Amino acid sequence: NMKIFLTGGSGGIGKTIKKTLETNQITVISPSSKTLDLNYDLNVNNYPLLDGFIHCAGINNINTYNKLTPEDIFNSYKINTTSFIELCSKLKIKNKSNIIAIGSLYATQTKQGRTPYTMSKHALLGAVKTLAIEMSSKQIKVNMVSPGFVDTPLTRKNNLRNRINYLEASIPLGLTSPQSIADVCNFLITQNQAITGQNLIVDGGYSLIGI
């Protein structure tokens, strides 16, 4: 059966991706942050040959530009962006596989207080596009799946109750469920043959009306 490597498997979206793939008889290798700390050297020699990789790990610490330290920016880059590139390089991934970076609306838009996160997600999209070209010689497809506002604990942590109420009322299809993200990932992992270097936005239409 297929073997997929997943970072961030304990988060709201990651858990649902893991469960969805496993329901379809796919083995999901999802080390905890203690087992594989993305802040440090990524030793992945012990993992088997893989049929795909999904980078769902991410951090989003909110602060305005004038209160940021260089460490705030570097930490976001390390977890959200450069660890993805490192893992694409170091993991043993079969030819013709699919790689997915979980992005965000902040890969193309932004709002105040999101400098490190927005920078890291914009950079991640750039990495996805470039790796899609570079890995095409192996017929490996590399794409980004960008959730909008997904009903997870992180979304509720980063948004006040009145903001949540506003989102639920204003997003054309309402808050996005983690399952919707997982279903797109499952399609890409199991069926995608020709989509590469793309940013698939799964946001219930929210980006149509502005972030």
C-alpha positions as CSV (number, residue, x, y, z in Angstrom):
1,N,0.0,0.0,0.0
2,M,1.0,3.7,-0.4
3,K,3.2,5.3,2.2
4,I,2.8,9.1,2.8
5,F,5.0,11.3,5.1
6,L,3.0,14.0,6.9
7,T,4.3,16.8,9.1
8,G,1.9,18.6,11.5
9,G,-0.2,15.5,11.9
10,S,-1.5,16.4,15.4
11,G,-3.0,19.8,14.3
12,G,-6.7,20.3,13.4
13,I,-6.1,19.9,9.7
14,G,-3.3,17.4,9.9
15,K,-5.3,15.0,12.1
16,T,-8.1,15.0,9.5
17,I,-5.7,14.5,6.6
18,K,-4.1,11.5,8.4
19,K,-7.5,9.9,9.2
20,T,-8.8,10.4,5.7
21,L,-5.7,8.8,4.0
22,E,-5.7,5.9,6.5
23,T,-9.4,5.3,5.8
24,N,-8.3,4.8,2.2
25,Q,-5.7,2.2,3.2
26,I,-2.8,4.5,2.9
27,T,0.0,4.2,5.5
28,V,0.7,7.7,7.1
29,I,4.1,8.2,8.7
30,S,3.6,11.3,10.9
31,P,6.4,11.8,13.5
32,S,5.6,14.1,16.4
33,S,7.5,17.4,16.8
34,K,9.6,15.7,19.5
35,T,10.6,12.9,17.2
36,L,11.3,15.2,14.3
37,D,11.9,18.8,15.4
38,L,11.7,21.0,12.4
39,N,13.8,23.7,14.1
40,Y,16.9,21.5,14.0
41,D,18.8,19.2,11.7
42,L,16.3,17.0,9.9
43,N,17.6,13.4,10.1
44,V,15.1,11.3,8.1
45,N,17.4,8.4,7.1
46,N,15.3,5.9,9.0
47,Y,12.1,6.5,6.9
48,P,11.2,4.2,4.1
49,L,10.6,4.9,0.4
50,L,7.6,7.1,0.1
51,D,4.7,7.6,-2.3
52,G,4.2,11.2,-1.3
53,F,4.8,14.0,1.3
54,I,2.4,16.5,2.9
55,H,3.9,19.4,4.8
56,C,1.1,20.5,7.2
57,A,3.3,21.8,10.0
58,G,3.1,25.5,10.6
59,I,3.4,28.3,13.2
60,N,1.5,31.6,13.2
61,N,2.6,34.0,15.9
62,I,0.9,37.4,15.6
63,N,2.8,40.6,16.2
64,T,3.1,44.0,14.5
65,Y,6.3,44.7,12.5
66,N,7.8,47.1,15.1
67,K,7.6,44.5,17.8
68,L,9.2,41.6,15.8
69,T,12.6,40.1,16.5
70,P,14.7,38.5,13.8
71,E,14.1,35.2,15.6
72,D,10.3,35.6,15.1
73,I,10.9,35.8,11.4
74,F,13.5,33.1,11.2
75,N,11.4,30.7,13.3
76,S,8.4,31.1,10.9
77,Y,10.7,30.5,7.9
78,K,12.3,27.4,9.5
79,I,9.0,25.7,10.3
80,N,6.8,26.9,7.5
81,T,9.2,27.1,4.6
82,T,12.8,25.9,4.7
83,S,11.9,22.6,6.5
84,F,9.6,21.8,3.5
85,I,12.4,22.3,1.1
86,E,14.8,20.3,3.2
87,L,12.4,17.4,3.5
88,C,11.7,17.4,-0.2
89,S,15.4,17.0,-0.7
90,K,16.1,14.4,2.1
91,L,13.1,12.1,2.1
92,K,13.2,9.1,-0.3
93,I,10.3,9.9,-2.5
94,K,9.3,7.7,-5.5
95,N,9.1,9.0,-9.0
96,K,5.6,10.0,-10.1
97,S,4.6,10.9,-6.5
98,N,2.8,13.9,-5.2
99,I,4.0,16.5,-2.8
100,I,1.7,18.9,-1.1
101,A,2.5,22.0,1.0
102,I,-0.4,23.3,3.1
103,G,-0.5,27.0,2.4
104,S,-2.9,29.7,3.4
105,L,-4.8,32.7,2.1
106,Y,-1.7,34.5,3.5
107,A,0.4,33.0,0.7
108,T,-1.2,35.6,-1.6
109,Q,-2.8,38.1,0.7
110,T,-2.3,39.5,4.2
111,K,-3.6,41.6,7.1
112,Q,-1.9,43.5,10.0
113,G,0.2,41.6,12.5
114,R,1.0,38.7,10.2
115,T,4.4,39.7,8.8
116,P,6.4,36.5,9.7
117,Y,3.5,34.2,8.7
118,T,2.7,36.0,5.4
119,M,6.4,36.2,4.4
120,S,6.9,32.5,5.1
121,K,3.7,31.4,3.2
122,H,4.5,33.7,0.2
123,A,8.0,32.1,0.2
124,L,6.5,28.6,0.5
125,L,4.4,29.2,-2.6
126,G,7.6,30.4,-4.5
127,A,9.3,27.2,-3.3
128,V,6.3,25.0,-4.5
129,K,6.4,26.6,-8.0
130,T,10.2,26.2,-8.3
131,L,10.3,22.6,-7.0
132,A,7.5,21.7,-9.4
133,I,9.8,22.5,-12.2
134,E,12.9,21.0,-10.7
135,M,11.2,17.7,-9.7
136,S,9.3,17.3,-13.0
137,S,12.2,15.3,-14.3
138,K,11.1,12.6,-11.9
139,Q,7.4,13.1,-12.8
140,I,6.9,14.3,-9.2
141,K,4.1,16.8,-8.9
142,V,4.4,19.6,-6.3
143,N,1.4,21.7,-5.3
144,M,0.0,24.0,-2.5
145,V,-3.4,23.5,-0.9
146,S,-4.4,26.8,0.7
147,P,-7.1,26.7,3.3
148,G,-9.1,29.8,4.1
149,F,-10.6,30.0,7.5
150,V,-10.9,26.4,8.7
151,D,-12.9,25.6,11.9
152,T,-9.9,24.5,14.0
153,P,-8.7,25.4,17.5
154,L,-5.9,27.6,16.0
155,T,-8.5,29.6,14.0
156,R,-10.5,30.1,17.2
157,K,-7.3,31.0,19.2
158,N,-6.2,33.7,16.6
159,N,-9.7,35.3,16.1
160,L,-12.0,36.9,18.7
161,R,-15.5,35.5,19.0
162,N,-17.0,38.5,17.1
163,R,-14.5,37.9,14.3
164,I,-15.6,34.2,14.1
165,N,-19.2,35.3,14.0
166,Y,-18.4,37.7,11.2
167,L,-16.5,35.0,9.2
168,E,-19.3,32.5,9.6
169,A,-21.8,35.1,8.2
170,S,-19.6,36.6,5.5
171,I,-17.8,33.6,3.9
172,P,-20.0,32.5,0.9
173,L,-19.9,28.8,1.9
174,G,-19.2,29.4,5.6
175,L,-16.1,28.3,7.6
176,T,-14.3,25.5,5.8
177,S,-14.2,22.1,7.5
178,P,-10.9,20.3,7.9
179,Q,-12.5,17.4,5.9
180,S,-12.7,19.6,2.8
181,I,-8.9,20.2,3.0
182,A,-8.3,16.5,3.6
183,D,-10.4,15.5,0.6
184,V,-8.4,17.7,-1.8
185,C,-5.2,16.3,-0.4
186,N,-6.5,12.8,-0.8
187,F,-7.3,13.4,-4.4
188,L,-3.9,14.9,-5.2
189,I,-2.1,12.1,-3.4
190,T,-4.1,9.2,-5.0
191,Q,-5.1,10.5,-8.4
192,N,-3.2,13.6,-9.6
193,Q,-1.2,13.1,-12.8
194,A,-1.0,16.5,-14.4
195,I,-1.5,19.3,-11.8
196,T,1.8,20.8,-10.7
197,G,3.1,24.1,-9.3
198,Q,-0.4,25.3,-8.5
199,N,-2.0,26.9,-5.4
200,L,-5.4,25.2,-4.9
201,I,-7.4,27.6,-2.7
202,V,-10.1,25.8,-0.5
203,D,-11.7,28.7,1.3
204,G,-15.5,28.6,0.7
205,G,-15.2,31.6,-1.6
206,Y,-13.8,33.9,1.1
207,S,-10.9,35.2,-1.1
208,L,-13.6,36.4,-3.6
209,I,-14.7,39.0,-1.1
210,G,-11.4,40.0,0.5
211,I,-9.5,38.7,3.5
